[in-house]
Amino acid sequence: MSIRALFVRLAILSSAILSNAGAFQPNLPDGRTLHLWHLDEADPPFKDAGTNPTEMQGLFNGARAGTPSAPGCGLAVNFNNFTPDGSGERPYGSILMARPVLDTGSRDNVERPISVMGANGAFTMEAIVKLDRLPADSPGLAADIVTLDDELDENRVFLFRIEKPGFLSFVPISGNAVRGGGLATIPTSGPHAIDTEHWFHVAVTYDGRENVADNLKFYWTRLDSGAHAANRIGGGTLTADLSPALADFALGNTGKFNNLGPFEFFPGSIDEVRISDIARVPEDFFFVPPEIRETARVAHPAEIPVSPPSRLVLRQVWVNDVRAPLDQPLELGPGQHRLNFDFGFPEGASADPLAVRCRLEGLDEDWHPTAQGMTLTWEMLDAAGGLLAQTTFSATRSSPGWKGDVLDSAWSRRSEPLFVPEMTRSVRVLMSSGTPDTTGCWAIDDLTLTRSGKPDANFWTDGNFSDGERLDQIGGVPKGWSRHGTEPAIARVMLGATPGLGLLDAEQNQWAYWKCERELPVRPRPGGETFLVGWSEAYNVIPGSWLRASYLNVPPGKYTFRAISAVPGPQSQTTELAFPFRIRQPYWKLAWFAPLLAVCGVIVIGWALFLNYQRKSRNKLVAIRLINAIERDRARIARDMHDDLGTRVSLLKHASSAVTRSLGGEPEIARVLADRLEVAARDLVRAMDGLVWAVNPSNDTLEHMAAHMSGVAQEMFRDSPVRLRILIPTALPAERVSADFRHHFSLAAKEALHNIFKHAGPCVATFELHAERGILIARVTDTGNGFDPANPKAGNGLLNLASRAAEIGGTCDFVSAPGEGTRVVLTCPLPKVPIAVNS
């Protein structure tokens, strides 16, 4: 026994001990197991424990047996692409084949068709894997797990592998055609997130129902996660059962290769590979507790009958790329909205999507077929951006010459008619990945838009996507295009000899689209014109079980989305779906807005008329008050001239006559009378100055009034035994006062000062003036004789003082006692001077 074989036996023994200590039990064959390779041997051949055994005989290109497997599962085969001394990577990939030779011809093909499915076409392919590095970091084109492939196209059958972007994929191939397939994104977060530390169970199942949506399912489960069922990550659709061709059956790589060898090696270890003739349910895998597995087998029969559709079901509604809740009436805000309705039959039903029709009542009363797969939609817009027409082209299944990858596949040219209405001014293009459960790949290039009569004049500039940002990366953006949807990363730049616009969708619950809007450089002919759109394409699109109806720029209103399908059979019937919703009108379009606007207009006009009338009335009142003030001033001036100036003029007249009579015989008397005449003349001048000051509008300020009163006081006590003190602030408020107010207030203060001059005797007098919060206060005090307020002397002017204060809305308070002096306080509110306004 060789040393290596001894180590292998020891490893198997230790694995068995660990399994008895609570580790996983290896896969056990049952009546539905076609093949089961434990891969515990130290060297080929590797035994097959299934009902149709096929030994794996060829271990090539550095593939290594005897590496540790998951606890309890013995040993595994490692396919990492390193040279034996670890100095570098091989220029080709490791592989384990059913045949003992590796050949570019037919010598490595299986000798008889290897059984990989049941009588109805159903199968399950599973394995446990551990990655030494993540797929994105592997130099291989992909990470193959189980393949039945060949250099000759007619012998190719399937590829079950991990794609470099992190997708689990199954590609069924028959000759030059790809028969559907599936892509599912491997988790990068959560309990089953992909890593290089743990073992994962990976599986794909097919239920044998050809061309039924979602008949293919993918599972990815971390073994030590404690899961009691396989973790489903997505699905797909096989349009036909696998072909029974004689090809290269291999693990860890594909048998299809060139002179250097295969390139799609698995960067890690593979073990416990099993192929069954049924689609196993999530609870029927080896890591699930036995009692649960037994119950699952009884509850899920191997043969799944094809069930007819029962009724159409609305799955999701997307409003402007946001999912709307369906558990309450849908009511959208004002504006135009983009609506996508995802609907279909219940899971497991067999239905023809071409038999389904839909319409949006309230917008379009015609029934239209639904779109399945990925779509390219052309929208014709008017000058205001309104939608005039739209045409949708779809891509489903695979394009001619599809080889499993955009880089390996042949591109085909496609040309379609496009009716452009007369009023079209711009065109908007949407390249969509379709419903969330649609998966696959679609790439387009060399996009053209031409008139049908002039196919050589291309109006769509940069249709080869050569201009833009970061076009050497999948995340680049061609000029004029933008990404949208629930997972914009699905929309990517397809890298090849030249960049192309593409969608690579392995998400089962997400979708995305490219969008571009451009002005149409020519005007369509009257009545509209048919253009031609063309593009080169390569695709493999796997439609899901959902259908989608899209409506763009839906205006406000009440609508009902309806879908209807005829169910064939002995008793044909129809099934219908109805979903009402409402888009609110802008408030200015509601029925109550126009009457309310009219009422508000009447109110505004009435209020404006009222304000105008009020303004005119107020101006008239101001004018009347101004006229009254002028009349009061004129009356006051007339009164003052009559009472004061008239008396003084009369005195001058009498004094002049007396002087004239006395000049002849009584010269002494004439001199005395002449002195009196001079005094009277000076008094007349002062009175005239005071009158002129009172009526001069330039003096209508507190500052001028204070200066005038200060001068009057100083003049009055110039030659008297009274010592005068004046207390007036240097800065008074910049308030305007009326002539009437100045006149009465200054005369009242003058009267109070005059009483001191006449009655107080030798003393100290104080005149104080200040303004506080719109109130003008004058205090006149003396330390003279005083008087008894209860018995005032006649002619002391107290009544005149109070009368003048009351006339301007103020008060006059005084305090006095015999021998203790007198204090007089004038308090008056500063009036707001009316300003005349033209009516």
Secondary structure, 3 states (H helix, E strand, C coil): CCHHHHHHHHHHHHHHHHHHCCCCCCCCCCCCEEEEECCCCCCCCECCCCCCCCCECEEECCCEEEEECCCCCCEEEECCCECCCCCCECCCCCEEECCCCCCCCCCCCCCCCCCCCCCCCCEEEEEEEEECCCHHHCCCCEEEEEEEECCCHHHCCEEEEEECCCEEEEEEEECCEECEEEEEECCCCCCCCCCCCCCEEEEEEECCCCCCCCCEEEEEEEHHHCCCCCCEEEEEEECCCCCCCCCEEEECCCCCCECCECCCCCCEEEEEEEEECCCCCCCCCCCCCHHHHHHHHHHCCCCCCCECCCCCEEEEEEECCEEECCCCCEEECCCCEEEEEEEECCCCECCCHHHEEEEEECCEEEEEECECCEEEEEEEECCCCCEEEEEEEEECEECCCCCCCCCCCCCEEEEEEEEECCCCCEEEEEEECCCCCCEEEEEEEEEEEEECCECCCCCCCCCCCCCEECCCCCCCEECCEEEEECCHHHEEEECCCCCEEEEEECCCCCCEEEEEEEECCCCCCCCCEEEEEEEEEEEEEECCCEEEEEEEEECCEEEEEEEEEEECCCCCEEEEEEEEEEECCCHHHCCCHHHHHHHHHHHHHHHHHHHHHHHHHHHHHHHHHHHHHHHHHHHHHHHHHHHHHHHHHHHHHHHHHHHHHHHHHCHHHHHHHHHHHHHHHHHHHHHHHHHHHHHCHHHCEHHHHHHHHHHHHHHHCCCCCCEEEEECCCCCCCCECCHHHHHHHHHHHHHHHHHHHHHHCCCEEEEEEEEECCEEEEEEEECCCCCCCCCCCCCCCHHHHHHHHHHCCCEEEEEECCCCCEEEEEEEECCCCCCCCCC
